[in-house]
Amino acid sequence: MSGLGQDLQYALRQLRKNPGFTVVVIITLSLGVGGNTAIFSLVNGVLLRPLEFPEENHLVQPTGSYPQGALVAMRTSLRSMNVAGYRDGEEMNLIGAGEPTRLSGMAVSGNFFSVLGVRAELGRTLQDGEDQPGKDNLVILSHSLWQRLFGSNPNVVGHSIAMEGVDREIVGVMPADFQLGSSKPEFWVPLHLEPSAVGTYWGGGFMPVLGRLRSGVTVEEANAEMRVQVVQLRRMFPWRMPDALWASVSVIPLRESIVGDVKTKLLLLLGAISLVLVIACANVANLMIERAAVRQKEMAVRAALGAGRWRVGRQLLTESALLGIVGGTGGLLLALLTLPWLKAILPAETPRLATVAIDLRVLTLTAAVGLFTGVLFGIVPAFHAARPDLTEALKAGRQRSMTRSGDRLRNALAVAELSLAVVLMVDAGLLVRSLWELTHVHPGLETESILTARVTPNESFCRNSSRCLNFYDDLLRRIRTQPAVKDVAIVNVLPLSGRINEFAADLEDHPRDPSDPAPVLFESIVSSDYFRTAGIPIVRGREFTSDDMEPRATPVALVTAATARRYWPNQDPVGKRVKRVWDKGWVTIIGVTGDVNEFSLASRLPGFVDGAVYRP
């Protein structure tokens, strides 16, 4: 310990004598270590930290999404796991708790919370059977909503609140840390499992399901049973479904399902930032080799006075380790400053983003990286400096004696730095090119000078169609009177929102055998001025008029050009008809629009959707 103290004191004196060298090395290491610390914090919070559920290794998720009927069938017949369903993004108006408020939450099956193994902080969670008609007028509040709107009232359980015009009894409040994936629901309500509503029960509202493996069951066994189950599920539909539906289903751990493709992105980012650290180490190693060459005379004098190679090398290793520790500390401070910024610029839907923090695991890694890099970039210079050529080094006026091996090492480090930098530059160039191409995709509608706003009346309010239409007509009329407004229109699903509203369809003059699967069409509900306002061209026929909006008007629709080409090639689609497979009434096509990127910039429609239709 006495020798180590001497080495540290001497190392500090040497670093103070060379402030330029010291500052450059510390800044270089701080940037490399800080970047790795910040990105590893993301990897740790999103990928490595365990889920906050009991026996989370038993929680799994079948890939794909399923209608209500399929969920009920799986709950009855699966033996390998107990499954629950949930539909995210459920939105409701809350009335009677101060100002009317629009809330976002989840609709879940009655066994959702028991499958996850979580309990309420106040009251209770939902129970089996409470997703059946007549038993489902219940709600569970999130901890934040309970605090914000109910003032943390401990007696809130048992009270009723009006949501979407329906009185629901509050049965529980969840803990503050309860969260599934990236969503932050403000409430949970039961699913409404009504087999008589065929369109909803089998034709819409597809949702993910999750499961808890039963005792002694492996993921492989659950996988095998699920592949058999989906074949039976396809046969349960009231109409023929594609054989490709759920053909690639697999059962995966819930954590893997939650992180999804974010795992690949974060690991690629961690790999890239690790290359930056390697480049920083190579830079510092070159600086250390150059400095060791300058100090050859000093090392030769030490050797001439009896210092052994280990003693000389230990002194230099102490200096480099000290630089690594200081650089690691600087990197930690840099990570503390940049991590909140990183979390702010990441998409809000990034899973488990709220759990990202610099914890003991991250601190341990930072300390290890700082010390390791210090030893790594110092060990080779120490090895060379501890073997001085005394004759050459002690010659008068010679302050620098570099061996051929030292020259070769410096050249190799420089080549390595350049090679890694080229790799990073190529990767960055490819990313910029992808971004450039995405920003130059024309989505099929105008985006300049277009503003959007959400208007959300209660569902119960719009059960009276005349009252609902009058409300929207009055709203549009008032907005049109504003001097800054040129056009105004309404659509139920905004283009590029990533949301889906679809149905299984029958199309006239495109016959299919009852054993063939029904096409799936994306549906947008729009007002008469929507196409002009959004800049979507009408390529054939006409657009909607105010007469088409009347409740007793003949049902009409427009289809996109790609849909018309697919189902009526070399024919005039105007006058053809389309309908939902579970309905008897046909809808007449009156026009064809240009193609629009409804789903995202990368794809006009999701892969399982075959076309798009607009309804008034």
N, C-alpha and C positions, 0 to 999 in steps of 0.2 A: 504493500500500500504506500510505503514511503517513496518507492521508485515511481509509482503511478502519479503521486502528487507532484513530484519533480517534473515528470513529463508534461502534466497538465499546465503547470506554471510556465514552463518553457514554451509550450505550444501557444498559450495565450499571448506571451510576449512576442513570439514570431508573427502571429496573426495581426497584432496591433501594429507591428513594424511595417506590415504590407497591407494597408487598408484597402487599396484598389483591388488586389487579388482576393482578399477576404470577402469584400462586398459582392464582387462578381460571382464567386462560388456560392455564397449564401443565397443570392437572388435566384441563380440558376437552379439550385436544389429546391428552393421554396416553391418555385413554379412547378417543377416536376412532381414533388411530393404533394403539394397542395391540390393539384389537379387530380392525382390518383386518390387522395383522401376524399375529395368531394364526390367523385364518381363512385368510389367504393361505398360511400354512405348511401347512395341511391341503390346500388346493387344489394347491399346489406338489408336495407329497409324493404325493398320490393321483393327480392328473391330469397334471401337467406333467413330472415326473421320468421319464426313459426307463426301460424295463424292463432288468433286468440280464441280457439275453440277446444273443448275437451277432446282428447284423443284425436287430434286433427289428422293424424296419419290414416284414420279410418274413413275420412271424408273424401268422397270421389265425385266425379261429374261425368255423365255420359255426354259425348260430343253431340252437337246439333241442338235443334229446338223442336218442341213437341206441342201439339194442341191439347186442350183440356181433356178430351176423350182418351188420348194416349196416356196422359198422366194418370188418370183414374185406372186404366187397365194395368199400367206398370205397378201401381201401388198394390193392386190385388194379386198379380201373378208372379212378380219377381221374388225369388227366394234368397238371392245372394245379398240383397241390400234393401234398405228402406228408403224410398225416394220421396222427394218433395219438389214442388214447382214454385217458381216465383216470376213475376212479370215486373220488370223495372220501368221507371219513367211513368208511373201512374200519377196523373195530376188531378187534383180536386180543389174546389173552392171551399174554404172554411168560413162559415158565417156564424156570428154570435159570440166571438171571442175578440172583441174590439173591431178594428177595421177589417172588412172582408179581405182574405188573404189567399193567394194561389200557392198551393203546396205541392211538392213532388215527393212521391213515396213508392211503395211496392204493394202489389197484390200478391198474396202468398197462399199456399195451401194450408189447411189446418194443422198439419204436422211439421211445418217448416221449422219452427223454433226447436221442437223436440229432436228433429234430425240433426240440427246443428249442435244441440246440447247446451243451449243457452237459456237463461232465466231472466225474467223481468226484474228491474230494480224496485219498482212498485207494482202491486197487483200481480197479474199473471200474463202468460203468453196465450196464443191461440191453442185450441185443442182439436183433436180429430173430430171431424163432422161439422165443424163450424165454418166450413166452406160450402155448405149446402143451402139452397134457397130457404129463406125464412129464419135461418140461424146465423146469417153472415153480416148483420148490421152492427158490426163491432169495429173498433179501431184501437191500435196501440201507438202511443206517441214516442217520438225520439226524445232523448234527454234534452237536446237543445231547444226543440219546440216546446217542451214542457216548461223550460225555464223562460223562454222568450214570451210566450203568449199566456201562460198560466201561472207565471210568477213562482214556479217551483212549489205550487200548492200540493201538499202531501195528501190532500183529500180529493184529488181530481178523479181518482178511480171511482167508477160508478156514475159519473156525470155523463150527459149526452151532449153531443155537438152536431151541428148541421154541416154535412159535407156533401156537396153536389145536390143540395136540397133533400138529402136523406139523413134522418136522425140516427147517429151511431153512438153506441155506448163505449166509453173509454174503459178498457179492461186492464191496461197496464202501461208502464213507462219503461223503456229499455235503458240499460246502462250507457254512460257517455261514450265508452270505447267500443260499443258494438257497431260493427261495420262489415259488409260483405263486398269485397272487391273495391272498385273506385267509387261506387255510388254512396251518397250520403242521404238516405231517405229520411223524410221528416215524419213519416207515419207508415204503418203497415195495416192493410185491411185484408180480409179473407177474399180469395177468389170466389166467383159466383159460378159454381159448377152446375149448369142447367142443361141436361142432355136434350131437352126438347128444343132448345135454341141451336139447331143443327149448324147454322152458319158460324156461330161463335164457338161451339163445342168442338167441331171438327175442322172448320174452314178458316178460322182466323185466330188471332191471339197466340200464335206459336211462341213458346217460352222455353228457357233453359230449365233443366231439372238438376238437382243434386242428390246425392245419396250417402248413406252411412252403411258401410259394410257390416254384415252381421258377424257374430263371433266366429272366428276360425276361417272366414272366407278371405281369399286373396283377390287382388285386383285382376289377375289372369282368369280366375273363375268367374268373376263378375263380367269380364269382357266376353267370355264365351256365352254366358246366359243372355247378355244384352244383344248379341248378334242374332241369336235365335228369336228373341223377343220382338225385334223390329220387323222381322218377316211377318209375324202374326199381327203386328200393329198396322202394317200397310193393308192387310185384308179387312180390317175393321172399319175403314173409311166408307162412308155411304157412296163414294164414287172411286173410280180407279186412280191410284196414285202411282207415280213413276217408280220403276224398280230401283232407280238410282237413289231414291229417298232413303237416307240413313244407311246406305250401302257400306260406307266407310266408318260406321260408328265405332267408337272405342271408349272405354272407361278409363279415365285418367285421374290422378290425384287432384283434389280441389285446388290446392295452391298452384299447381301447374296450369290449371284451367284459368285461374284468376289472372295470372301474369301474362298468359297468352304469348303473342309475338313480341311483347315488351322485353322478354328475357333475351331474345337474340339481339335486339337493338342495344340493350344495356351492356351485354357482354362485348359486342363489337365496339361500343364506346369505351369500355374499360380497356380493351385491347389497344385501341388507338392512343389513349392517354398513357398507357404503359410504355408504348413506343416513345412518347415524348420524354418520359422519365429515363429511358435507356439513352436517348440522345443527350439528355442533360448530364447523365453520368459519364458518357463518352467525352463530352465537352470538358467536364471537370477533371477527368482523368488526364486529358491532354494538358490542361493547365498545370496539374500536379507534376506530370512528367517534366514539363518545361521548367517548373520551379525547382524540381529535384536536380535537374541538370545545372541550374544556376548555383545550387547549394553543394555541388560536388566537392569544392575545396573545403567547405565547412565539414562535410562528412569525412573527407580524407584526414583532416586534422584530428577529428575524433578517433578515427581508426588508428592513426599514428600514436595517439596517446593511450591506446589500449582498449578502446571500446570495441566490443565484438559486433558481428553482423546483426545478431538478434537485438542488441541494445540500440543500435542505430535504426534498424527497421521499426522497432517498437516506438521510438520517438516519432517517426513519421506517421505511423499508423495512429498514434494518439492524436496527432494534429488532424488527420483526415476524419477520424471518428468524431472529434469535436465539431468539425465543420458539418458532418452529417447530422449530428444531434441538433445543432443550431438551425441548419436548413430544414430539418424535420419539424422543429418548433415553428419556424416561419411558415412552412407548408400547412401546419395545423391551423394557424391563425388565418391564413389565406382561405382555407376550406371553410372555416367558421363564417367568414365574410361572404363567400360565394355561394354556399349551400342554399340560403334563403332565396337568392336570386335564381338559382337553378330550379328550385321548386316552383317559383313563380312563373317561369317561362315554359315549363313543361305543360302539356295538355292537362286540363283539369280531370279528364277521365283516366289518367295514368293510375293503374291499380296500386293501392296501398301507399300512395304518396304521403298521406298524413303520418305514416309511421317512420318516415325517413328522418333520421337524426344522427348526430355524432355520439355514439355510445361507447361502451367499454371495448367492444370488438373493434370498432373503427380506431379508437385511440391506440389499442395494442398493435394494430396493423401499421399505423402511422409511425409509432416508435420503432417497430421492427424495420420498416422500409428506410427510415432515416438512418438508423445505425448500420443496416446492411449496405446501403449505398455508400456510406462513409468508408466502411471497410473495403467495399468493392473497388471504388475508384482510387483508393489509397494503397492497395496491397501491391500492385505492380510497380508504381513509383518507389515504394519502400524497398522492394526487392532489388531494383536496379541501384538505388542510392546506397544500399547497404553493401554493395560490391564495387567500391570505387577503385580506379587505377591510380594508386598513390603517386606514382612517378609523374603521370600526366596532370593529375589534379593539383599537385603541390607546386607545379612550375609557376614561377612568378608571372603575374599578369593574366594567367588563365583562370577566368571565373566560370567557365562553362566547358564541360567535357561530356559530350553525348556519344554513347556507344552506338555501333551499327544496329544492335538489337533494339535499342531505344528508339532510333529513327524508324526502324521497321514497325514498331508498335504504334508510334504516333501516326504513321501513314495508314496503318490498318484501322486505327480508331477514326481517322478522318474519312476514310472510305466507308466505314460502317455508318457514321453519322449521315453522310451524303445519301447512302442507299436507303436508310430508314426515312430520311426526309423526303426522298422521291416517292416512296410508298405512300406516305401521308399526303403528299401533294396530289398524287393520282387519285387516291380515295376521295379527297376533298373535291377534286375536279369532277368526279363522277356524281357526287352528291349535288354539286352546284348545277350540273347539267340536268339532273332529274328535276330539281327545283325549277330551273328555267323552263323545261318542257311543261311542267304542271301549270306554271303561271301563264303559259301561252296556249293552254287548252281553251277553246271556245265552248262554253257549256251549253250553247244553243239558246241562250237568253241573255238579255242585257243586264249588266251588274252596276254600271256607272249610274250614279244619282238615284239608286234604288234604296229606299229605307224600308225596314220591316218592323212591325210591332205585333205583339201577341194579344189577342182579345179572347177571353175565355169565360163565356157565360156557363151557368150550370147546365148539366145534361138534362135535368128535369125541366129547365126553362125551355129547352128546345124540343121537348117532346110534343109541344104544340107548334107544329111547323109554321103556321101563319104568324104566330107571335115572334118566333125566331127570325123568320124572313123579314118581318117589319123592323125588328131591331137592327139587323145588318143593313137593310136599305137606308134606315135613318142614319146609321153610323157612316156609311159611304157618302151620303148626301152632305153631311156636316163636314167631312174631311175635304170633299171637293171644293167647298167654299173657301178653303184656306188659300191665300194668294200664292204661296210657294208650291202648291201641289198642282201637278199637271194631270196625272191619272192616279186612280186608286182602285184596288181590287182585293179580293180575298181568295186564299187557298188554304186547304186544311193541312197540307204537308209542304213545307218550303223546300224547293230544290236545293240539292247539295247538303241537306241537313243530316243525311245518313239514316233517316227514319223510313220505315216501310209501311205501306198500307196496300194490301194485295188481296186478291180473291181467285179461286179456281173458276175457270170460265168455260162456257160453251160458245162457239162462234159459228154463225150461219155460213153455209157453203164451205165449211171446213169440217166435214164430218169426221167423227172418230168412233171407233168401236167402243162399246161400253167397257171393254177390257183394257182400252188404252187410257193412259193418264190424261187428266184435264190440264190444259195450259194454265199458267199462273200469270195474271195481269196486275200490274201496278196501277193503283187508282188515285187520282187527285180530284178533289171536289173544289170547283172554282166558281167565281162570279163572272158575269158576262164580259167585263172589261179586262179580265186577267191576261189574255194573250197580248192585247195592245200594250198594257202596262208593263208586262215583263219582256216585251219585244220578241215574242215567239211567233214566227211566221205561220200563216194559214196557207198551206200549199195546195189544198183542194177543198171544195165545198165552202161552208160558211162557219163562222164562230157562233157562240151562244148569244142570244138576245134576252132581253128582260122577260119576254113571253115564255122562254124556256124555264124560267125560274118559278113559274106559278105551280102550286101544288098539284093542280089537275092537268098540267101540260103533258103532252106525249113525251115519254122518257126518251132522251137523246144523249148522244155521246160523241166525242172526238177521239181519234186514235193518232198515235205518232206515225211518221212515215215508215220507220223500221217495222212497226207492228203491221201496217198495211202490206208492206212488201213480203213479210213472212207468211201471212195467212191468206192474202188474196193477190198473189203475184199475177201480173198481166190482167188484172180486173180492177174495176172501179169500186173502191171500198164504200163510197157514199151510198147509203141505202141498205148496206148489210146490217146484220143485227148481232148483238152479243148479250149474254146474261150470266148471272151467277149459276153454278151448277145446281144449287139447292133451291133456286127460285123458278117460277113458271113464267114470269113476265120478261119479255125481250126489250132491249134498248136499241134504238135505231142510230146508226152512225151518220152524222150530218157533215163531217169534215175531217180533214187530215192536217196535223200540225207538223212543224219541223221537229227533229229529234232533240231532246233535252237531257242533260246530265242530271237526272233526278237524284241519284244516289251519292255520287262523289265525282271529283275531277278525273279520277282514274277509270271509272266505269259508269256508263249511263244508268245501268240497272244492276242489281245483284245477280249473281250467276243463276239462281234458281227461278228468276222472273223472266217470262218469255215475251212480254210486251207491256205497253202502257196505254191507259185510257183516261180521258177527262170526262167528268160528269158535272152538270150544273148544280 
